Amino acid sequence: MTAMLNRTQLPDNIDALKALLSAKSAQIDAFEQERAAWQVEREALRQDKQGDQQEICPSDAVAR
């Protein structure tokens, strides 16, 4: 991830600042969507793992 901009790197007019803020907001939204997709995939893999474990050792699954 990019480092924080210091004062000398920030644009000096309001329109440029708004554009920068909008771009950063869009970047954050994209990261949040990507994170959500990874979480869904992780949960699906966990469910698959549990199903596989129950198929391999059905008696262990009942004991849990």
N, C-alpha and C positions, 0 to 999 in steps of 0.2 A: 504494500500500500504506500501511496506517496506521503511524503513528510508534510507537516503543516507548513503553510506559507507564512513567512515572516512579513512584517509591515512593509518592507521595501519591495517585496514580490507581489503585493496585492495591487490590483488595478486602482487607478486614481480617480475614476469617475463612477457614478452610481450605476449606469447602464452596464458597464463591464463587471462591476461587483455582482449585480443581479444575474448576469449571464454565468458568472463563475459559480454562484450559489445554486443556480438552476442545474448546472452541469454536475456539481457535487451531489445534489439531491438525487438526480437521476442515477448517478453512480451508486449511491447508497441503496436506492430502490432495487437496482439490478443485483447488488450483493445480497440483499435480503431475500429476493426471489431465488437466487442460486442456493442460498443457505436452506431455504424451505424445501427446495427440490432434493437437496442432499439429505435432509432430515426424513423426508418421505421414503427415499431409497434406503436409508439406514433402517428405518422401521420395517420396511418390507423384507429386508435381509434378515432382521431379527425374527420376524414371523416365520420365514422359510427355515431358519435354523431350528426354531422350536418344533416346527412340523417334522423336520428331518430327525430330530432327537426322539420325538414320540414314535416315529416309525421304527427306529433302531431299537429303542428300549421302551416299549409301551408300559411295562411294569414300573419303570422309574418315573414316568410321567404321571402315573396315578398316585405315586407316593409323595409327589411334590405338592 
